[in-house]
Amino acid sequence: MLTPGMTHTETITVEAFMTAKTMKSGASDVFATPYMIAMMENVCLECVQPYLEPGMGTVGTAVNVSHSAPTPEGMEVRFDCELLEIDRRRLVFVVSAHDAHELIGQGTHERFIVDTEKHVSKAKAKLEG
């Protein structure tokens, strides 16, 4: 059962494909903001997925985060989330990312609970015009 206050944590090690230079979001070989955001979304998804009915999933609908410090390749980054609010199918999380030295990113993320098959069908229908 989904309840406000639920938390989840995930940890990764920054690899070359996760850098700003490789992802074309910057010129430096440091952890890329787009990858940080993707991991923030993922930690929220993983927080609630085990509590959803079969065939249901969540999709990200809003992200409001800052990326405040660089992290080098080879360093671990920990992502934390807390489910703050449940409004029918809308879920609101607070998210953060820390490397071994400091907070590197934080903000909020919103997801909606969807029927996965219907969601994919709706997207594929766009190809048919």
N, C-alpha and C positions, 0 to 999 in steps of 0.2 A: 504494500500500500504506500502510495506517495504521501509524504508528509513534509511540511516546511521544517527546515533544520537538518535534513539529510545532507551528508557530506560524502565526498569522494576525492581520492588523490591518485595521481599517476606520475610516474617519473620517466624521463627519457634522457639519453645522452646525445648532445648536439653532434650531428654528423655533417659531412660536406654538403650533402644534398639539401640540408636544412638552412644553409647560410643565405644571407641577403644577396651576395654576389651570384650564387648559383640560381636562386629563385628570381633573379632580375628585379629585386625590390630595393637594391642598394648596391654600392660598390665594394663593400667590406665583407671579409670572411668572418662574420659574426652571425649569431642566431637571428633568423629573419622574422620580421613582424608577421607576415602572412602565416608562417608555420606556427608561431606562438598562438595566433588566433585560432588556427585549426585545432591545436591541442587543447585550447580552452574550451572550444566547442565539444571536442571529444570527451573530455573529463566530465562534462555535464551530461552528455549522451549516456556514458557508461554509468553515471550515478543513478539514472532512473530506468534504464532499459530493463533490468531484471524484474522490475515491479509492474511492467506493462503487460496487458493481455497479449496472447499470441497473435501475430499479424500486425501488431501496432508498433509504431516507432515514433521518433521525434525528429523534427527538422528545425534547423536554426533559422530564426527570423530577424534577429537584431543583435548587434554586437556594439558595445561602447566601452572600449578599453584604451589604456595608454601603455606604451612600451618605453620604459624609462631608463633602462641600463643595458649595455651590451654584454653578451655572453659568448665566450670563444668556443670554437669547435673542440670537442672532447670533454666539455664540462656537463655535468648533470643539471637538468632543470626539473623542478617539481611543480606540478599543477594541482591546485586545490579549488574545489567548488563547494558552495553551499546553496541548497534550494531555499530561496527566500519566500517565494509566493506561488500559489497555485490558484489560477482563476479559470475554472472549467478545464479547457485543453491547453491553456497558456501557462508556461512555467518560466519563472524568473530566477536567475542564479547570480550570485556574486562569485567572481573568479579571480584567481591570482596566480602568478608564476614567480618562483624564486630560484636563483642559482645558488651555488655554494656560499656566495658572499652577501647577496642582497635580494630584495624585492626587485624584479625586473619588469613586471607588468601586472595590471589590475583593472577591474572594471565589472561590467554586468553583461549578461548574455540572456537572451530570451529564446525559448524553443516552444514549438507547438506539437501536441500529440496528434498523430495522423494514422489512418489506416494505410499501411505501406503500399499495398497493392493498388489501391485507389489513387494514391499520390503519384505513383510511377505511371499508371495508366493515363492520368490527366496530363502528365508531362509528355508522354509519347504521342498523345492525340495532337499535339502541336505540329508534329511531323506530317500529319495527314491533312493539315490545313483547315 
